[in-house]
Amino acid sequence: MSHDGKDVVFSFKIVICGANAAGKTCLFNRYCFNSFGFDTSPTIGINFHSVYLKINFKENPDELKENYVVNSIFDFGGQERFKPLLPRFIEGANGAVLIFDLVNPFTFSQLDFWYEQIIKFAVNPDIPILLVGTKSDLIEKTPPSEIVQENLIHNYIKEKKLDGFFRTSSLENSNVLEVFKEINDIMLRKLHIPYVVA
């Protein structure tokens, strides 16, 4: 399939889920537009954008032909009034990014709700899910009592059998691209598609 002059090998829908003010939209904007804004107003409903990632054939990574996977990224507003839209938002997702704020334990306490929604409404209950802790740039400036503890994070990953964990900073553009490269690699592997993200 060709789109915008690119050979698109596959198309994936990725949903970004998590509590209000957890940093979902900042992650979305950094990945989709390589931008960061200090505006903290909540997302109204859903943000959506498509991003192309170059991928290489696993057996011959140096082949000249350029192949791409297109990511349709959905960023969902975390407020209570948007929750009735969740089934339609998650439906058809190939992968999910589950987000909490590393310096806001309340957002971590909300993960169960979002995890359960992903599992309930995704077509495939085996959907790849990455856990992402945002705002890593604030850890050194935050009292230890307000930081989500390592053992809680580790136990949560193990309990839910999540596919990985990244600490990110949208402000510093730290680990943002790595999150989406990893979830694309996982989705390609699960579909037995012999490509890797370049």
ZAVEXKE-340438 format. One line per field, with one value per residue: residue in one letter; x, y, z of N, C-alpha, C, O in turn. Coordinates in nm, 3 decimals. Atoms other than C-alpha are relative to their C-alpha. Example, Ala and Ser with C-alpha at 12.3 -4.5 7.8 and 13.67 -1.06 7.14 Angstrom:
! ZAVEXKE-340438
rest = A S .
n_px = 0.089 -0.082 .
n_py = -0.119 -0.119 .
n_pz = 0.000 -0.006 .
ca_px = 1.230 1.367 .
ca_py = -0.450 -0.106 .
ca_pz = 0.780 0.714 .
c_px = 0.090 -0.077 .
c_py = 0.120 0.109 .
c_pz = 0.000 0.073 .
o_px = 0.194 -0.026 .
o_py = 0.118 0.220 .
o_pz = 0.066 0.090 .
! end
This chain:
! ZAVEXKE-340438
rest = M S H D G K D V V F S F K I V I C G A N A A G K T C L F N R Y C F N S F G F D T S P T I G I N F H S V Y L K I N F K E N P D E L K E N Y V V N S I F D F G G Q E R F K P L L P R F I E G A N G A V L I F D L V N P F T F S Q L D F W Y E Q I I K F A V N P D I P I L L V G T K S D L I E K T P P S E I V Q E N L I H N Y I K E K K L D G F F R T S S L E N S N V L E V F K E I N D I M L R K L H I P Y V V A .
n_px = 0.084 -0.076 0.074 -0.086 -0.128 -0.074 0.048 0.049 0.009 0.108 0.057 0.033 0.067 -0.057 0.074 -0.072 0.100 -0.048 0.076 -0.008 -0.124 -0.112 -0.102 0.032 -0.004 -0.140 -0.066 0.060 -0.054 -0.144 -0.019 0.064 -0.039 -0.127 0.022 0.037 0.063 0.021 0.144 0.045 0.145 0.029 0.044 0.145 0.034 -0.106 -0.095 -0.036 -0.096 -0.071 -0.145 -0.066 -0.127 -0.071 -0.035 -0.089 0.020 -0.090 -0.104 -0.089 0.027 -0.065 0.060 0.020 0.141 0.044 0.132 0.049 0.122 0.066 0.061 0.111 -0.013 0.118 -0.023 0.135 0.016 0.017 0.104 0.115 0.109 -0.032 -0.011 0.095 -0.054 -0.112 0.008 -0.028 -0.138 -0.092 0.036 -0.088 -0.140 -0.101 -0.095 0.040 -0.101 0.067 -0.084 0.015 -0.096 -0.096 0.000 0.140 0.048 0.142 0.013 -0.036 0.113 0.106 -0.038 0.086 0.119 -0.035 -0.040 0.121 0.072 -0.073 0.024 0.143 0.053 -0.086 0.048 -0.088 -0.039 -0.146 -0.055 -0.123 0.016 -0.121 0.019 -0.088 -0.003 -0.034 -0.056 -0.121 -0.084 0.039 -0.028 -0.103 0.052 0.121 -0.023 0.015 0.136 0.092 -0.046 0.050 -0.113 -0.044 0.059 0.139 -0.004 -0.044 0.107 0.112 -0.039 0.005 0.139 0.081 -0.073 -0.016 -0.105 -0.119 0.015 -0.092 0.010 -0.012 0.017 0.039 -0.072 -0.138 0.006 -0.074 0.064 0.133 -0.004 -0.028 0.129 0.080 -0.076 0.016 0.135 0.010 -0.073 0.081 0.116 -0.048 -0.035 0.123 0.065 -0.098 -0.043 -0.147 -0.060 -0.036 0.000 -0.136 .
n_py = -0.119 -0.125 -0.115 -0.119 0.036 0.092 0.138 0.029 0.144 0.026 -0.115 0.034 -0.098 -0.001 -0.088 -0.050 0.000 -0.032 -0.099 -0.142 -0.069 0.093 -0.032 0.068 -0.090 -0.041 0.111 0.000 -0.113 0.017 0.105 -0.030 -0.130 -0.041 -0.129 0.004 -0.123 -0.004 -0.012 0.119 0.017 0.140 0.036 0.007 0.116 0.083 -0.048 0.106 -0.035 0.115 -0.014 0.107 0.048 0.084 0.132 0.077 0.145 0.057 0.085 -0.079 -0.137 -0.103 -0.010 -0.141 -0.038 -0.055 0.042 -0.077 0.033 -0.124 0.002 -0.090 -0.022 -0.058 -0.051 -0.012 -0.084 0.085 -0.043 0.088 -0.021 0.064 0.145 0.077 0.017 0.093 0.120 -0.034 -0.047 0.113 0.102 0.013 -0.035 0.106 -0.016 -0.104 -0.060 -0.025 -0.108 -0.064 -0.106 0.053 -0.081 -0.017 0.135 0.018 0.049 0.143 0.071 0.008 0.089 0.117 -0.034 -0.011 0.134 0.080 -0.048 0.048 0.144 0.022 -0.051 0.033 0.120 0.109 -0.016 0.012 -0.125 -0.045 -0.119 -0.051 -0.094 -0.116 -0.101 -0.129 -0.110 0.045 -0.117 -0.060 0.089 -0.055 -0.118 0.042 0.076 0.146 0.046 -0.029 0.075 0.139 0.085 0.101 0.132 -0.004 0.009 0.136 0.094 -0.022 0.060 0.145 0.041 -0.015 0.062 -0.104 0.031 -0.081 -0.124 -0.109 -0.132 -0.098 -0.143 -0.069 -0.128 0.022 0.096 0.117 0.131 -0.006 0.080 0.138 0.061 0.035 0.101 0.128 0.058 0.045 0.127 0.104 0.027 0.073 0.137 0.076 0.034 0.079 -0.077 0.001 -0.131 -0.070 -0.145 -0.047 .
n_pz = 0.000 0.007 -0.053 0.000 0.062 -0.088 0.001 -0.135 -0.019 -0.094 -0.069 -0.137 -0.087 -0.135 -0.091 -0.118 -0.107 -0.134 -0.076 0.036 -0.039 -0.013 0.100 0.127 0.115 0.021 0.069 0.134 0.078 0.023 0.099 0.129 0.057 -0.061 -0.065 -0.142 -0.046 -0.144 -0.024 -0.072 0.010 0.032 0.135 0.017 0.083 0.056 0.101 0.093 0.103 0.059 0.008 0.074 -0.051 0.096 -0.050 0.086 0.005 -0.099 0.059 0.084 -0.047 0.083 0.134 0.035 0.000 -0.128 -0.043 -0.115 -0.072 -0.038 -0.133 -0.029 -0.144 -0.063 -0.135 -0.056 -0.118 -0.117 -0.092 -0.020 0.097 0.128 -0.016 0.084 0.136 -0.004 0.086 0.140 0.005 -0.012 0.099 0.116 -0.030 0.011 -0.110 -0.095 -0.088 -0.127 -0.051 -0.130 -0.029 -0.098 -0.123 -0.043 -0.031 0.032 0.138 -0.003 -0.060 0.100 0.111 0.010 0.080 0.142 0.046 0.016 0.118 0.118 0.014 0.023 0.127 0.115 0.070 -0.039 -0.140 -0.008 0.053 -0.066 -0.084 -0.065 -0.110 0.017 -0.106 0.061 -0.080 -0.070 -0.026 -0.129 -0.113 -0.091 -0.069 -0.072 -0.124 0.020 -0.035 0.111 0.117 0.006 -0.039 0.097 -0.026 0.046 0.147 0.034 -0.034 0.092 0.129 -0.017 -0.025 0.122 0.112 0.102 0.098 -0.021 -0.076 0.034 -0.063 0.108 -0.023 0.124 -0.001 0.044 0.110 -0.046 0.012 0.064 0.123 -0.039 -0.037 0.118 0.073 -0.070 0.016 0.139 0.011 -0.065 0.084 0.118 -0.042 -0.030 0.127 0.076 0.116 -0.013 0.010 -0.124 0.017 0.031 .
ca_px = 0.000 0.131 0.032 0.174 0.447 0.550 0.529 0.314 0.359 0.112 -0.114 -0.152 -0.393 -0.226 -0.424 -0.272 -0.461 -0.426 -0.556 -0.626 -0.302 -0.079 0.106 -0.074 -0.109 0.250 0.369 0.131 0.254 0.621 0.589 0.354 0.485 0.815 0.672 0.620 0.382 0.347 -0.030 -0.182 -0.545 -0.713 -0.774 -1.132 -1.241 -0.983 -0.669 -0.572 -0.275 -0.094 0.283 0.502 0.783 1.044 1.091 1.347 1.306 1.460 1.651 1.800 1.802 2.020 1.787 1.730 1.350 1.196 0.901 0.684 0.431 0.171 0.072 -0.271 -0.225 -0.528 -0.492 -0.800 -0.912 -0.895 -1.187 -1.496 -1.730 -1.544 -1.548 -1.869 -1.665 -1.406 -1.544 -1.532 -1.193 -1.027 -1.209 -0.976 -0.655 -0.347 -0.143 -0.181 0.040 -0.069 0.050 0.108 0.296 0.613 0.568 0.192 0.098 -0.273 -0.225 -0.058 -0.357 -0.581 -0.397 -0.624 -0.928 -0.752 -0.595 -0.936 -1.090 -0.818 -0.864 -1.244 -1.286 -0.985 -1.078 -0.778 -0.734 -0.366 -0.312 0.046 0.052 0.352 0.361 0.502 0.601 0.605 0.781 1.108 1.272 1.088 1.209 1.519 1.311 1.037 1.027 1.067 0.721 0.563 0.750 0.592 0.813 1.012 0.870 0.513 0.601 0.781 0.496 0.238 0.424 0.452 0.091 -0.059 0.200 0.272 0.507 0.756 0.816 0.973 1.045 0.993 1.024 0.827 0.994 1.344 1.231 1.369 1.261 0.952 1.048 1.177 0.829 0.668 0.951 0.917 0.540 0.565 0.829 0.604 0.302 0.503 0.635 0.287 0.165 0.473 0.567 0.943 1.024 1.191 1.159 1.457 .
ca_py = 0.000 0.345 0.665 1.014 0.856 0.619 0.239 0.167 -0.191 -0.168 0.072 0.073 0.252 0.348 0.490 0.704 0.648 0.778 1.016 1.382 1.590 1.281 1.423 1.244 1.545 1.658 1.311 1.319 1.663 1.575 1.254 1.383 1.739 1.749 2.037 2.116 2.368 2.479 2.516 2.278 2.311 1.967 1.791 1.836 1.494 1.336 1.449 1.252 1.255 1.015 0.963 0.763 0.548 0.401 0.027 -0.217 -0.576 -0.786 -1.022 -0.745 -0.415 -0.239 -0.288 0.040 0.031 0.251 0.095 0.266 0.187 0.457 0.524 0.668 0.820 0.892 1.105 1.083 1.349 1.206 1.394 1.217 1.370 1.206 0.853 0.749 0.788 0.532 0.223 0.398 0.551 0.219 0.005 -0.125 -0.025 -0.231 -0.095 0.120 0.355 0.366 0.685 0.818 1.116 1.007 1.290 1.255 0.932 0.998 0.943 0.610 0.512 0.565 0.315 0.023 0.199 0.275 -0.070 -0.234 -0.013 -0.108 -0.480 -0.452 -0.256 -0.354 -0.612 -0.823 -0.881 -0.953 -0.592 -0.470 -0.218 -0.008 0.170 0.523 0.746 1.111 1.425 1.254 1.599 1.689 1.397 1.571 1.875 1.673 1.551 1.170 1.135 1.271 1.043 0.714 0.447 0.200 -0.108 0.002 0.046 -0.289 -0.473 -0.314 -0.420 -0.775 -0.796 -0.672 -0.847 -0.523 -0.520 -0.267 0.055 0.390 0.705 1.003 1.380 1.557 1.883 1.741 1.505 1.212 0.858 0.977 0.833 0.520 0.452 0.452 0.260 -0.011 -0.046 -0.065 -0.337 -0.531 -0.496 -0.611 -0.912 -1.012 -1.010 -1.204 -0.927 -0.948 -0.580 -0.367 0.006 0.186 .
ca_pz = 0.000 -0.090 0.090 0.040 -0.176 0.106 0.095 0.401 0.520 0.808 0.993 1.371 1.603 1.933 2.226 2.503 2.829 3.183 3.446 3.387 3.400 3.377 3.075 2.790 2.563 2.618 2.514 2.214 2.103 2.146 1.945 1.675 1.630 1.824 2.025 2.392 2.541 2.901 2.858 3.113 3.005 2.980 2.651 2.531 2.409 2.177 1.993 1.683 1.448 1.211 1.218 0.980 1.118 0.885 0.925 0.786 0.675 0.952 0.724 0.511 0.710 0.450 0.153 -0.032 -0.044 0.227 0.408 0.666 0.933 0.994 1.356 1.418 1.764 1.983 2.298 2.520 2.767 3.118 3.272 3.401 3.142 2.852 2.995 2.810 2.488 2.600 2.420 2.081 2.158 2.246 1.989 1.719 1.901 1.818 2.108 2.419 2.618 2.982 3.147 3.497 3.636 3.821 4.073 4.124 4.305 4.246 3.872 3.951 4.166 3.862 3.640 3.725 3.580 3.251 3.227 3.275 3.006 2.758 2.824 2.817 2.495 2.282 2.018 2.118 2.495 2.422 2.313 2.379 2.666 2.767 3.102 3.081 3.371 3.262 3.390 3.481 3.466 3.790 4.002 4.141 4.240 4.414 4.777 4.797 4.954 4.635 4.394 4.281 4.438 4.228 4.401 4.322 3.955 3.938 4.111 3.881 3.566 3.700 3.819 3.491 3.273 3.086 2.787 2.922 3.111 3.017 3.214 2.986 2.983 2.712 2.815 2.756 2.477 2.673 2.575 2.385 2.047 2.222 2.365 2.022 1.855 2.121 2.096 1.717 1.743 1.983 1.755 1.453 1.647 1.765 1.405 1.292 1.053 0.976 1.016 1.284 1.344 1.194 .
c_px = 0.088 -0.086 0.095 0.139 0.083 -0.060 -0.036 -0.023 -0.116 -0.046 -0.046 -0.074 0.057 -0.078 0.088 -0.103 0.065 -0.083 0.016 0.130 0.119 0.110 -0.025 0.017 0.140 0.077 -0.048 0.063 0.148 0.024 -0.051 0.058 0.137 -0.012 -0.037 -0.059 -0.023 -0.148 -0.051 -0.151 -0.030 -0.043 -0.153 -0.030 0.123 0.087 0.036 0.101 0.066 0.148 0.056 0.132 0.064 0.033 0.085 -0.037 0.107 0.117 0.100 -0.019 0.058 -0.063 -0.043 -0.145 -0.041 -0.144 -0.039 -0.117 -0.062 -0.066 -0.113 -0.007 -0.124 0.033 -0.137 -0.002 -0.035 -0.114 -0.121 -0.103 0.028 -0.002 -0.104 0.051 0.107 -0.014 0.034 0.145 0.097 -0.024 0.097 0.145 0.090 0.102 -0.044 0.120 -0.075 0.088 -0.033 0.111 0.091 -0.001 -0.143 -0.060 -0.149 -0.017 0.037 -0.116 -0.116 0.029 -0.094 -0.123 0.033 0.043 -0.123 -0.080 0.067 -0.032 -0.146 -0.042 0.090 -0.051 0.081 0.042 0.150 0.069 0.129 -0.025 0.136 -0.040 0.101 -0.017 0.051 0.067 0.122 0.094 -0.031 0.040 0.099 -0.050 -0.119 0.035 -0.026 -0.141 -0.100 0.037 -0.057 0.119 0.026 -0.069 -0.145 -0.007 0.033 -0.112 -0.118 0.027 -0.014 -0.144 -0.084 0.064 0.013 0.124 0.126 -0.031 0.107 -0.026 0.024 -0.004 -0.035 0.071 0.140 0.008 0.083 -0.089 -0.136 -0.003 0.021 -0.127 -0.072 0.074 -0.023 -0.139 -0.024 0.074 -0.081 -0.119 0.040 0.033 -0.125 -0.073 0.092 0.038 0.151 0.067 0.037 0.000 0.142 0.049 .
c_py = 0.124 0.115 0.118 -0.032 -0.094 -0.140 -0.039 -0.150 -0.034 0.130 -0.042 0.116 -0.015 0.099 0.037 0.020 0.035 0.110 0.140 0.059 -0.094 0.027 -0.064 0.091 0.051 -0.109 -0.007 0.110 -0.016 -0.105 0.042 0.124 0.049 0.139 -0.021 0.134 -0.007 0.020 -0.129 -0.020 -0.142 -0.020 -0.010 -0.116 -0.077 0.081 -0.118 0.051 -0.128 0.032 -0.119 -0.036 -0.089 -0.134 -0.073 -0.148 -0.065 -0.077 0.079 0.149 0.109 0.012 0.145 0.044 0.050 -0.042 0.076 -0.070 0.135 -0.022 0.101 0.014 0.071 0.035 0.034 0.088 -0.083 0.038 -0.093 0.012 -0.065 -0.152 -0.080 -0.024 -0.110 -0.122 0.030 0.041 -0.118 -0.105 0.001 0.034 -0.122 0.005 0.113 0.046 0.047 0.094 0.039 0.102 -0.050 0.077 0.034 -0.138 -0.023 -0.055 -0.148 -0.082 -0.017 -0.101 -0.118 0.027 -0.001 -0.134 -0.086 0.043 -0.049 -0.147 -0.027 0.034 -0.025 -0.129 -0.122 0.019 -0.012 0.124 0.038 0.130 0.036 0.095 0.113 0.095 0.131 0.093 -0.042 0.116 0.064 -0.082 0.061 0.120 -0.033 -0.074 -0.149 -0.051 0.021 -0.072 -0.142 -0.094 -0.113 -0.135 -0.006 -0.016 -0.143 -0.101 0.013 -0.064 -0.151 -0.049 0.003 -0.062 0.099 -0.029 0.085 0.127 0.100 0.119 0.103 0.142 0.062 0.134 -0.017 -0.095 -0.125 -0.124 0.001 -0.086 -0.147 -0.076 -0.051 -0.098 -0.138 -0.059 -0.043 -0.132 -0.115 -0.037 -0.078 -0.144 -0.084 -0.041 -0.080 0.068 0.023 0.136 0.051 0.149 0.049 0.098 .
c_pz = 0.000 0.048 0.009 -0.055 0.084 -0.013 0.144 0.011 0.092 0.064 0.138 0.068 0.140 0.086 0.119 0.110 0.134 0.062 -0.057 0.055 0.020 -0.101 -0.136 -0.120 -0.028 -0.073 -0.145 -0.086 -0.030 -0.107 -0.138 -0.067 0.048 0.062 0.146 0.038 0.150 0.035 0.063 -0.005 -0.047 -0.145 -0.003 -0.095 -0.045 -0.096 -0.090 -0.101 -0.052 -0.016 -0.077 0.068 -0.106 0.066 -0.102 0.006 0.086 -0.063 -0.085 0.034 -0.088 -0.139 -0.025 0.011 0.140 0.027 0.125 0.067 0.038 0.136 0.004 0.152 0.053 0.145 0.060 0.124 0.123 0.094 -0.002 -0.113 -0.135 0.007 -0.078 -0.143 -0.007 -0.091 -0.146 -0.019 -0.006 -0.108 -0.119 0.026 -0.014 0.113 0.090 0.081 0.125 0.081 0.144 0.016 0.113 0.132 0.045 0.027 -0.030 -0.141 -0.009 0.055 -0.097 -0.112 -0.017 -0.086 -0.147 -0.058 -0.028 -0.123 -0.128 -0.025 -0.039 -0.143 -0.120 -0.063 0.044 0.146 0.022 -0.054 0.073 0.078 0.060 0.112 -0.016 0.118 -0.059 0.101 0.081 0.032 0.134 0.121 0.099 0.079 0.091 0.127 -0.022 0.028 -0.112 -0.129 0.005 0.019 -0.100 0.022 -0.045 -0.152 -0.043 0.024 -0.096 -0.135 0.006 0.013 -0.127 -0.123 -0.117 -0.084 0.014 0.075 -0.043 0.090 -0.110 0.054 -0.135 -0.011 -0.059 -0.121 0.031 -0.008 -0.070 -0.126 0.033 0.038 -0.124 -0.091 0.062 -0.021 -0.144 -0.020 0.059 -0.088 -0.125 0.035 0.023 -0.127 -0.091 -0.129 0.011 -0.024 0.139 -0.027 -0.017 0.105 .
o_px = 0.186 -0.205 0.202 0.239 0.198 -0.182 0.051 -0.108 -0.184 0.026 -0.116 -0.039 0.055 -0.095 0.160 -0.193 0.182 -0.170 0.111 0.166 0.217 0.220 0.066 0.081 0.177 0.157 0.032 0.104 0.194 0.109 0.016 0.071 0.182 0.075 -0.084 -0.002 -0.048 -0.183 -0.039 -0.206 0.042 -0.098 -0.213 -0.012 0.192 0.036 0.041 0.089 0.076 0.185 0.011 0.212 -0.001 0.076 0.078 -0.078 0.226 0.230 0.211 -0.076 0.018 -0.011 -0.080 -0.172 -0.011 -0.235 0.047 -0.192 0.008 -0.140 -0.092 -0.047 -0.163 0.076 -0.207 0.080 -0.123 -0.135 -0.146 -0.160 -0.064 0.009 -0.074 0.002 0.152 0.081 0.106 0.204 0.193 0.067 0.125 0.226 0.054 0.172 -0.119 0.209 -0.160 0.203 -0.149 0.212 0.044 0.039 -0.166 -0.118 -0.190 -0.102 -0.018 -0.143 -0.204 -0.056 -0.123 -0.160 -0.040 0.010 -0.131 -0.139 -0.001 -0.066 -0.174 -0.120 0.045 -0.096 0.026 0.108 0.200 0.186 0.134 -0.086 0.199 -0.132 0.219 -0.127 0.161 0.071 0.140 0.177 0.047 0.024 0.077 0.006 -0.178 0.125 -0.119 -0.185 -0.207 -0.029 -0.055 0.218 -0.066 -0.108 -0.192 -0.092 -0.034 -0.138 -0.182 -0.060 -0.066 -0.182 -0.161 0.005 -0.015 0.211 0.218 -0.147 0.223 -0.141 0.122 -0.052 0.049 0.103 0.181 0.117 0.162 -0.194 -0.204 -0.090 -0.034 -0.141 -0.118 0.011 -0.045 -0.152 -0.096 0.023 -0.087 -0.150 -0.031 0.002 -0.131 -0.143 0.058 0.056 0.197 0.157 -0.018 0.028 0.231 0.161 .
o_py = 0.132 0.124 0.107 0.023 -0.121 -0.155 -0.064 -0.207 -0.134 0.230 -0.142 0.233 -0.124 0.214 -0.047 0.102 0.005 0.168 0.170 0.033 -0.058 -0.027 -0.072 0.053 0.070 -0.081 -0.026 0.084 0.021 -0.087 0.022 0.128 0.156 0.225 -0.128 0.239 -0.114 0.031 -0.237 -0.096 -0.197 0.070 -0.072 -0.104 -0.137 0.156 -0.232 0.163 -0.227 0.143 -0.232 0.052 -0.179 -0.139 -0.046 -0.199 -0.037 -0.069 0.033 0.223 0.225 0.086 0.216 0.161 -0.014 -0.010 0.117 -0.144 0.226 -0.118 0.220 -0.079 0.175 -0.050 0.122 0.072 -0.169 -0.030 -0.164 -0.088 -0.084 -0.219 -0.193 -0.113 -0.145 -0.157 -0.048 0.015 -0.116 -0.178 0.105 0.032 -0.233 -0.093 0.202 -0.032 0.135 0.060 0.042 0.098 -0.083 0.023 0.135 -0.198 -0.136 -0.142 -0.221 -0.193 -0.101 -0.123 -0.158 -0.055 -0.062 -0.166 -0.153 -0.041 -0.089 -0.185 -0.116 -0.038 -0.009 -0.220 -0.230 0.118 0.021 0.118 0.032 0.224 -0.046 0.176 0.089 0.141 0.136 0.066 0.000 0.105 0.145 -0.037 0.055 0.154 0.057 -0.159 -0.186 -0.146 -0.039 -0.054 -0.205 -0.087 -0.168 -0.200 -0.110 -0.088 -0.199 -0.187 -0.086 -0.129 -0.214 -0.148 -0.089 -0.062 0.065 -0.106 0.072 0.160 0.065 0.152 0.093 0.168 0.068 0.178 0.062 -0.126 -0.171 -0.131 -0.101 -0.171 -0.235 -0.194 -0.165 -0.178 -0.237 -0.178 -0.140 -0.221 -0.224 -0.155 -0.169 -0.236 -0.200 -0.143 -0.110 0.004 0.078 0.149 0.006 0.193 0.012 0.148 .
o_pz = 0.075 0.016 0.068 -0.009 0.048 -0.026 0.227 -0.057 0.072 0.067 0.154 0.049 0.198 0.047 0.173 0.096 0.158 -0.003 -0.130 0.170 0.085 -0.088 -0.219 -0.219 -0.144 -0.163 -0.236 -0.199 -0.138 -0.194 -0.239 -0.189 0.008 0.043 0.185 0.010 0.205 0.152 0.004 0.074 -0.130 -0.208 0.084 -0.216 0.038 -0.179 -0.043 -0.150 0.021 -0.056 -0.058 0.101 -0.159 0.181 -0.222 0.110 0.071 -0.015 -0.110 -0.046 -0.078 -0.223 0.068 0.040 0.241 -0.049 0.203 0.003 0.081 0.156 -0.019 0.222 0.001 0.223 0.008 0.214 0.116 0.194 -0.099 -0.155 -0.214 -0.096 -0.119 -0.212 -0.116 -0.161 -0.209 -0.124 -0.083 -0.146 -0.177 -0.066 0.026 0.138 0.047 0.116 0.118 0.113 0.184 -0.054 0.221 0.235 0.112 -0.063 -0.056 -0.163 -0.091 0.008 -0.075 -0.198 -0.129 -0.170 -0.226 -0.172 -0.131 -0.191 -0.223 -0.137 -0.118 -0.204 -0.234 0.008 0.063 0.177 0.129 -0.094 0.196 0.027 0.127 0.095 -0.040 0.148 -0.114 0.221 0.196 0.122 0.183 0.234 0.220 0.183 0.151 0.125 -0.093 -0.035 -0.112 -0.232 0.110 -0.054 -0.161 -0.075 -0.091 -0.204 -0.130 -0.060 -0.131 -0.193 -0.087 -0.049 -0.153 -0.231 -0.232 -0.044 -0.066 0.098 -0.061 0.119 -0.184 0.164 -0.225 -0.122 -0.144 -0.168 -0.052 0.055 -0.073 -0.142 -0.035 0.008 -0.128 -0.160 -0.008 -0.049 -0.168 -0.088 0.002 -0.105 -0.167 -0.041 -0.016 -0.129 -0.206 -0.233 0.110 -0.107 0.239 -0.139 0.059 0.094 .
! end
